[in-house]
Amino acid sequence: MRGSEAKHKRKTNSDSQLLLYVRRGCILNYMKLYDYDSLSAVVLSALGALGVDYSTKTELNSIKAKKNFDLPKAKKVLVILVDGLGYNNLSKRIAHAPYLKKQEIRKLNTSFPSTTAAALATFSTGTCPGQTGILGYSQLNPLKMKLANMLTWENAERPESLQRITSLFDIAAENNLSTSMLGYKRFRNSGVTKAIFKSPKFFGQDKPKRRVDDTILALQSDDFVYLYWGEIDKTGHKYGWRSAEWSLALEFFDAELNRLIQNAPKDTLILLTADHGMIDADMEKRFEVTQIKELQDGVKITGGEARAMHLYLDMSSNLAEQSDLQAIVKSKWQKVLAEYADVYTKDEAIEEGFFGKVNDRIRSRIGDVIVQMKDYATVTDSRTQTRSSMQLVGYHGSITPAELEIPLVVVKC
């Protein structure tokens, strides 16, 4: 076995290990989801490399984050977030990424839920969902008592009202660092962008090669640049991460990454990471809420997504007359989903540390019951989820290693 192959082989789990659901005190301590070996520390470490000493609301420090990742001092930093490029997905398909194969790939944890909105807010603030209030793909807006989509911002609160944690890009600007971000055009001035990133200049470009060109230009003038790459996630959802199409999407990204690095200004520090991994769902292990009465009892509305669901309970139901509605609903869901899920009450989920340190203002937005799917199983609700979202091949959101573990690659130009 060649040296580079051995390096990645040593860091890759077997398929059975990828879907092993780990509990506190075993492989993963959930209270460490948001420590220095997590997505929370990536942008923070970039600030440290640029000479900014800053501590977050969750007591992570930029200089300590820089030291933990062994980063050099830098005049310019580019942070690249590749949507859906999980550590295990990349490790299994590393032959399709010849440039990345030459790099050392470190393993970090993302947030729970392991989904884009929650992860990007964690990434941009250096904190956790319990602080940002962005808790999944969809969640209850208690001001309207409606389900809010946290990517489209439909039915959501005003961005500045919900997400009150200072963006690390704002901290950079306060320290006289020029910042910019590059992503899809539709996110320019969107609610999610205003909530998560706040102040950086936004350059919208839907064509990925031109996005790389624009990134190279941005690095000529700006100190701190962020590039979002969404094509791999799109392909994984549609075709599955084990598909030939996914491998081709990885090959294309790897080639463009190489081109970007070759053309970046000298002494640019580049950090590459992801927001989550992905699993290919088994349609034989799908549970549809509207077809199972026990999953409807006591539940007013379901939020989240097919791998990580928030259950908001109906306190007017007959079950509410009993002493502990959360415990009753939890028991019913656990019995139906059996070995394909772990189910928690809100208090249990907070105590386990899934959302990190939870601000009192955020508690009402968390589901009364939290459902974490295991194996390749999903749970859907056709009343709150779109038909297209229920027909995907690739999914994420839960806390299995395949979804939770993300890569970190550091390159000095």
N, C-alpha and C positions, 0 to 999 in steps of 0.2 A: 504493500500500500504506500503510495507516495505521501510525502510529508504533509502537503496541504490537505489531502483527503483525510489523513489521520487526524489533523487538527479539527476538522469539522465533524468527523465521525465521533470523536471523543465528546463533542458537545451536543450530540443528537440523541434523543430518546427513541425507543421503539414505539410502534404504533400504540401498543397497549399502555405504555407509560404516558404517551401524549394525552390520553383520555382518562388517566388516573385522576380521580377527584381527591384532592388532598385536604386534610383537615388540620386545624390548628394543633401544633405540638408534633406534627409529623414532618412532612417535607416543607410545607409553607406555613409561615406564621402570618395570618392576615393583617395583623397589626403592623407588619412591615411592608405592606403594599405601597406605602407612600414615603419610603425612606430614601436614603442616598443611592440605592440600587433600583430605582424606579423611574418611571416617566416624569414624575414630579421634579426630578433633579436635573433633567437634560438642559432645558433652557436656562435654568438657574446656574448650572455649571458654565454655560457659555458666557453669562454675565461675569462670573468669576474670572474666566480667561481674559475678558476685556478689562479687568481691573476694578469691577464694581463689587463692593462688599455690601451684601443685602441679605436680610433674613426674612423669611415668609411668615405668614400667620401660623403655620404649623411647625415653625422653628427649624426649618432647613436653611442653611447658610450657603451663599454662592461660593465663597472661598473654599469651604469644606467640600462642596460638591465638585468643584474643580479638582481638588486634591484627590478625591475618591476616584475620579475618572482619569487621573494622571494627565491632565491637560496642560499644555504649555501656555504661556502668555501669548496673546494674539492681538493684532491690530484690527483684523476683520474676522468675523465669524459668520458662517452660513450654517443654519440648521435646516435639515431636510426631514420632513415627516412623510413616510410612504404609507398611505392608508392600506391596511390589511396585510402588510408584510410581516407576519408573525415569525418569531425566531424559529419555531419548529417547521413552519412552511418553507422558510428560506433554507434551512439546513437540509431538508429533504430534497430540495431542487437546486442546490448550490452549483451543480454542474452547468446550469443554465445561466449562471451569473459569473463569468470568468473574472471580471474585475473584483467583485466582492469576495470571490473565493480566495483571492490573494491577501485579503485583509483579516485582521483579527476581529472576531465578532463576539461582543460581550452580550450576556443575557440580562435583561431587566424585566421588571413587572410593569404592566399598565394598570389602569384603574379598574374598579368594578362599578357599574357594568363595563365590560370590555367592548365599548362601542364609541364611535367617533365623537359625538357631542361631549360626552362625559370626559373622554380622554383628552380632547383638545383643551377643554377648560382646565383640567389638571395640569397639562403641559404648559399652558401659557401663564398660569399663576404660580406654579410650583407648590400647589396645595393638594386638594382632594375634593371629590364631589360633595362631601359633607360641608365644605366651606363655600364652594362655588354655587351650589344649588342646581347644577346641571347634572341630572341623575340618570340619564338614559336617552334612548331614542324618543320616547314620549313619556310624559309625566303629568300629574294633575296640577292645574293652575288653581290654587285654592281661592283666588280672588274672583275667578269666573266660574269655578266649579266645572271646568271643562278640561278635556285632555289636550295638552299642548304638545306640538311636534317641535323638538328642540333643534332640528336642522332647518326646517322651513320657517320656524318661529310662528306658525299658525296657532292662534289661541294662547300664545305665551305672554308673559308679563313684559313690561318695558325692560329692555336689556339692562339698563342701569339700576333698575329696581330689583331684579332677580340676582344678577351677578355683581356683587359689590367689592370683590377682591381686586386689588390693583394688578393689572397685567404686568408681567416682567418686561414687556416691550415698552410700556410706559416708564418703568424704572430706568430702562436704558436711555430713553429720551431725556428723562430728568437728569441723567448724568452726561448729557451733551453727546450722546451717541446717536447718529442718524440711523433710522430703522426703516425697513420696507418688507412687505410680504407679497408673495406671488401665489395665485390660486385661480380657481374658476371664476369667470365673469359674474356668474349669478350670485356669488357671495360678496361682491362689492356692496357696501352699505347695507348688508343684510342684518337681521336681528342677531343671528348667531355670531357674526363677525364683530358687531358692536359689543356684544356681551363678553366675548372671549378675548379678542385681541385689542380692541379699543382704538389706539392711536396710530399704528404704523401706516405709512403710505401703502396703498393696495394697488397692485397691478394685476388686472384680470386677463387671463389668457387661457382659452380652452384647448388650444393645440399644444400638445406636450413639448414638441421640439422648439416652438416659439417661446414657450414658458422657460425652457432652459436658456435660450438666447437672452430673454429678458432678465433672467437671474444673473447671467454673466455681466450684463450691462449694469444691473443694480449694484453688483459688487465693486464696480469701478468708483462709485461715489458714496455708497453707504457702508457704515461700520458693522451693522447687524442685520442680516437678511434671513428671512424665513421662506422656504419653498415647500408648498404642499403638492403631493403627487397622488392622485386618486385613481389612476387607471387600473392598477393591480387589484384594488378592492372591487371595482366595478366588474372586472372580469371574473373574479372569484365568486361573487354573488351570482352571476349569470350562469357560469359554466362549472363552477367548483374549482378549488385550488389544486386538485389532482389532474385537471384537464390539460390537454395540449395547449389550449388557448391561454391558460394561466402561465404556463412555462414560457410561451412566446412573449407575453406581457412583461415577465421578469427579464427576459433577454433584452427587450427593447429598453427597459428602464436601466439595466446595467450598462448598456452601450451609451445611453445619454448621460448617465452619471459619470462615466469615464470621460466623455467629451466635456462635460461641465468642469470637471477637476483639471483637465489639461488646459483649460482656458481661463481658469480663475486666477485672480491676481496672486502674485507670489506672497507667501506667508499667510494666506487665508487658512483659517482653521475650519474644518467641515465636520459636523456631527450629523450622522444619519440614524434615524430611529423610526418607529412605527407607533400607531395608536392601538393596535390589537392584532391578534392572529385570526384564524378561521378554521372551521370544520365543515366538511361536506355532510349535510343532513341525510339521515335514513328516513325516507317517507313512510316506512312501515312502523316507525317509532314516533309518529306525530299524534298529538292529542289536540282536538278541536273543542274549545270550551263550549260552544253552542250545542254540541252533540252529547255532552256529558253533564247530566243534571248536578252531580255532586260538585262540579267545578263552577257552577253558577250560584249555588246556595250562599247567600250572605254577601256576595260580591256585587258592588254597584258598577264598577268599571275597571277594566284591565289596562295597564300602561306598560311601558318598557318595550320588550321585543320577544321574539320567539325563543330565545335562549336565556333571557333574564327578565322576568315579569314582575311588575309592581301590581299588587291587588289592592284596590281602594274599596273598602267595605261599605255595605249598605246598613247603616245603623237603624233604619226603619223596618228591616226585615224581622220575621218572627224569630230568627236565630239571635237577633240582637237582645232579645229579652233574657237570654241565658247569660251567665256570668262573664264569660270571656269569649267574645266573638272571634278575636284573632286566633285564639287557640283552637277553636272549633273549625274555622276555615283552614287553618294550617293542617290540622289532622285530616280533613277531607281530601285536600290536595295531595298530601303525602301518601295517603292510602291509594289514590287513583294513579298517581305518577310512579309510585313505588321506587324501584331502583334507578329510575331514569331522572330523578330530581332530588334535590335537598330543599326543603321548605323552612322558612324562618318567619317568626313574627318580626315586626319592626324593631322592637327592643332587642331581640336576639341578634338581628342583623347589625344593628349599631354596636352592640357589645362585642361582636366578633371582629369589628373593625373594617367591614366591607367598604364603607363609605369614608373611612378615615375619621378624623375628629369632626363631629357634627355640630354645626351652629344651631342654636335653639330655633332660629328663624327658618331653618331648612327642614326641620323635622316633619312638618305637616305636608311637605311635598314628597316625602318618602312613602312608598306603599305600606299599608297596614300589615301586609304579608308579602314576603319576597320569595320568589321562586327561581332557583338556579338549576338549569337543566344539565344533565350529565350525558356521557356516552355520545351518540349522534342524534339524540332525541330533541324534538321541538314541541312547543305548545303554542297554538294559535287561537285567535279570537276574531272571527270574520266580521264582528261588529265594530272593531276598533283598528283592525289591520287591513291594508289594501290587498286586493287579489294578487297584484304583482309581488308584493312582499312575501306572500304566502307560497309563491311559486319559485322562490329562489332555490339554488343548489347549495351555495355556501352561506353559512351563518356564523355569528359571533355574539358575544354579550355575556357569556357565563364565565366561570372562574376556573375552568380546566386549563392545564398548562398550554394546550394547543391554542387557546384564545388569549390567555393572560400573558404569556411570555413574548417579549419583543426584543429585537436586536438593537445594539448600539455599535456603530462603526465610527471611528475617529480617524480623520485623514488630515495631515498637514501638507499643504501645497508648497 
